[in-house]
Amino acid sequence: MGVAGSGKSTIAAGLVARTGWAFAEGDDLHPAANVEKMSQGHPLTDEDRWPWLQAIAGWIGERELAGENAVVTCSALRRVYRDLLRDQHPSVWFACINVPEAVLVQRLAHRTGHYMPPSLLSSQLATLEPLEPDEPGVTVLAESSPGAVTERILAELAELDDRAQTATD
């Protein structure tokens, strides 16, 4: 999770390459109206986001029913959005990719082929609510290489798995 340009897709690709888990690019699950709205430089409202978040939650539920581990990218900017994604999905664990604003601006200025213009970054940053202590996940400051960020997330997941295994022993 994170704002546009934080590296969600890049980090997800690294996680999938290392784990072989199923993957969904959350941007691909946006309704066409959302894509059009963002393409025109208009930020999404909560009403715009609910169907998209419900589609992501549905994808998560399908993976859980199949007993599959998976990675899905999603901005998940607000706690209520993350709560929706976790509702009846106990497997959900967030990796919040945190990047300094100056780096985000530079990345978005050079990004091509994406419908969201750099002008919407400020609305995303204003909306972003950090993970709270009771939310499952980790916040990773992405100042190092994507590979290092991926390794940090994998290490956190391994520690989580070790704690779960110890609890069942």
N, C-alpha and C positions, 0 to 999 in steps of 0.2 A: 504494500500500500504506500501511497505517497502522491504528491502533486505531479503535474505534468513535467517531464524532463528529469525526474528523480532517478530514473534508471530501472523502473519496475520491470519492463520487458527484457532488458539486458540481464538483470539479476535472475529473473525467472528462467531465461534460457540457460543460464549457468546451472541453476538448481535442477532443471529437467535433464540436462546433459549428465549431471553427476548421479542423479537418482533414477532416471528412467520413468518418473512419474507422469501421469496424465497432465495435460496443460490446456488452459483456456486463456486467451487474451481478452480481458474484460471489455476493452474497447470494441471488440467485435460483437458484443452482445447488446450494444446500445441500439435502441430503436432508431429508425431512419430520421425521425423528427429531431431527436437529440443531436445526431451528427450534423444535420442541416443547421440547427440553431447554433451549435458551436462553430461551424464553418463560417457563419456570418458574424462571428465575434461576440455572440451573446452567451453569457454564463447560464448554466442550467440552474433551475430552481429545484427545491425538494420534490415538487410534484413531477418534474421531468425525470428525476433520478429514481423514484420508487419503482417503476416498471423495470428499469435496468438492473437495479439491485435485486429485485425479485427473480429476474432471469439468472443472475449469478448465483443466488441462493439455490435456485432449482438445479443448476449445474452441480453445485456442491453436493446437494442431496442425492443426485444420481450417482456421484462418485462414492459417497458413503454407502449407499445401498449395494453398490457393486463391490464394496470392500477395498476400494482403490485409494491409494494416496494420490494427491494431486496438488498442483500449483495453479492459482488463478491470479491474474493481475487485476487490481481494482484500486481506484484512488481511495475509497473508504475514508473520506475526509472527516466525517463527523462520527461521534460516538453512536448516535442513533442509527447511522448507516451500518456500522460494524455490528451493532446489536441485532439488526435485521439479518445480517449474514450469519450470525452465530445462532439465531433462534432455531432450536431443534437440530442444530448441527454442532455437536460437541467436539468434532475434530478440528474446527476452525482455529487457526493460530496465525497471528499477524506478524509480518516483518515490515515494520515501518522504515522506509528508506528516507533518511533526512539529509538534505543537501543544502548548502548555503545558497541564499537567494541569488547572489551574483553569478554563481556557477549555473544555476537553473536558467537565468536570463541568457547566458552565453550559449548553453545547450539548445534552448528553444530557438534562438536566433539562427542557428545552423541546421536545425532539423528540417528535413524535407519529407514530403509524402504523408504528412499527418494532417487531419482535418482541424485540429485545435490550434488556433493561432496563439503566438506568444502573448498577445494582449490579455488573454484570460488568466495568465499566471497569477496576477494580483488577486483576482477573486478566489482562486483556489487557496492561496496562502492565507487570505482572510478567513476562509471557511475551515481550514485545517485545525482539528482538535487533536492534540497529541494523545497517544495511547495512555490510558489511565492505569494505575497499579493493579486494578482488578481485572484488566483485560488480558487475555492470553496472547503473549507475543513479546517481541523485542523491538526496540528502536535502534537502528544502526546508522551511525553517522558515516555517510558514504564519501569520505575524503580520500580513500585509497582506491585501488583498482577494483573493477567489478569482480574479479576473481577473489580478491581478499574479502569483499563484502559477502560473496557467496559462501566462502569458507566460514565466516563468522556466523552466518545464519545456520549452516549445516552443523556447526559446533553447538549452537544453542538448541537445535532440534535433537541432537544426540544427547545432550544433557537432560532435556525434557523426557526423552525416551528412557534414559537411565533412571530418572526419578520415578517414572511410571512403573518401570519394571521392579524397582525396589519396593514400591508400595504394594505390589501384588505378591511379592515373595513372602 
